[in-house]
Amino acid sequence: MKSTYLRSVVLFSFLLSACAGASQSAIQTGAAQTLDAELAATQGESALQTADSENAALAATNDALATQNAALQTQQSSQPTNTPAPAFTSTPQATSTLSQPAATIEPTSQPGISARLDSIKTCDGTQFAIVRVRNVGPETYQSAIVKLSDVNGDEIRRSDGNNEFLPTATCPGTETSTLGPGEEKYVTVSLAGTNTGDTLGVRVTVCTEKGYGGNCWSSATTFVK
């Protein structure tokens, strides 16, 4: 009887142990299944969010392309249609010949003379101032007046006439009647009554006509005797 009781107790204990082990295994299995379900739900939600993001990006790209196409169509429709310009035939213009009047030759320089002292010479015991006169203009001169003055401008001597132009710087006696354009000749005036060291002035006046008529021009020079 006792052994049967003991055998029953041992069996009951074994059953309890088995039931306990089975319960624990069932619990562990249920927990694992719950974790797998939650993980699958999380992965599904993440995949859904990724798909939504991709759909939104694709929709934005499609909108941008549609906007660009609409703008391009608007621009193309607003451009005018190129039509070929009509061809124009130019009419030849009549050419005119303009005749120029004959040019009038103008003088290359203004009329006048340039005078300066060339030398002092003694002729027949009297000193003379030999003055070079150059015609710088286009006129011809036929008469001349030569005046000698002191430092104050007061006239001391004079020589004048229609034949006053010497061809060279020499004593009076070989004068010519004219001084032509561009020519260089000489006139003289006596220095009688002057002293060495005096400051003297000579003014030469020439005229285009005899007897000091016509156009007259003057030039002056100063020197120390």
DACORRA-V534904 format. One record per backbone hydrogen bond with DSSP energy under -0.5 kcal/mol. NH is the residue of the N-H (numbers start at 1). CO is the residue of the C=O. E is the energy in kcal/mol with one decimal. If there is no record, write none. Layout:
nh->[NH NH]
co->[CO CO]
e->[E E]
This chain:
nh->[5 6 7 8 9 10 11 12 13 14 15 16 17 18 19 20 21 22 23 24 25 26 27 28 29 30 31 32 33 34 35 36 37 38 39 40 41 42 43 44 45 46 47 48 49 50 51 52 53 54 55 56 57 58 59 60 61 62 63 64 65 66 67 68 69 70 71 72 73 74 75 76 77 78 79 90 92 98 99 100 105 114 116 118 119 121 123 123 126 128 129 130 130 131 131 132 133 134 135 136 136 137 141 142 143 144 145 146 147 148 149 150 153 156 157 159 161 164 165 166 166 167 170 176 179 182 182 183 185 186 187 189 191 194 198 200 200 201 202 203 204 205 206 207 208 209 212 213 217 219 221 223 225]
co->[1 2 3 4 5 6 7 8 9 10 11 12 13 14 15 16 17 18 19 20 21 22 23 24 25 26 27 28 29 30 31 32 33 34 35 36 37 38 39 40 41 42 43 44 45 46 47 48 49 50 51 52 53 54 55 56 57 58 59 60 61 62 63 64 65 66 67 68 69 70 71 72 73 74 75 88 90 96 97 98 103 134 132 130 130 128 121 126 123 121 189 119 128 129 187 116 185 114 183 112 134 112 179 207 207 161 205 159 203 157 201 154 150 148 148 146 144 162 176 164 186 174 168 165 141 135 137 180 133 166 131 129 127 191 195 198 223 149 221 147 219 145 217 143 215 213 209 209 206 204 202 200 198]
e->[-2.3 -3.0 -2.5 -1.8 -2.5 -2.8 -2.0 -2.5 -2.6 -2.4 -2.4 -2.7 -2.7 -2.5 -3.0 -2.7 -2.7 -2.6 -2.4 -2.3 -2.3 -2.2 -2.5 -2.4 -2.4 -2.4 -2.5 -2.2 -2.1 -2.3 -2.2 -2.4 -2.1 -2.2 -2.5 -2.4 -2.1 -2.5 -2.7 -2.2 -2.3 -2.5 -2.4 -2.0 -2.3 -2.4 -2.2 -2.2 -2.3 -2.4 -2.3 -2.3 -2.4 -2.3 -2.2 -2.2 -2.2 -2.3 -2.2 -2.3 -2.4 -2.2 -2.4 -2.4 -2.4 -2.1 -2.3 -2.4 -2.4 -2.2 -2.5 -2.5 -2.2 -1.4 -1.0 -0.7 -0.6 -0.6 -0.6 -0.6 -0.6 -2.0 -1.8 -3.1 -1.7 -2.4 -0.6 -3.5 -1.5 -3.6 -2.9 -3.2 -0.6 -0.7 -3.0 -2.5 -3.4 -2.6 -3.0 -1.7 -0.8 -0.8 -2.4 -2.4 -1.4 -2.1 -2.6 -3.1 -2.3 -2.9 -2.9 -2.3 -1.7 -4.3 -1.3 -2.4 -1.9 -0.5 -1.5 -0.7 -3.8 -0.6 -1.8 -4.3 -2.4 -0.8 -0.6 -1.9 -2.6 -2.2 -2.3 -1.1 -2.8 -1.8 -2.0 -0.7 -3.1 -2.5 -2.9 -2.1 -2.8 -2.6 -2.8 -2.1 -1.9 -2.2 -0.8 -0.7 -2.6 -2.0 -2.4 -2.6 -2.8]
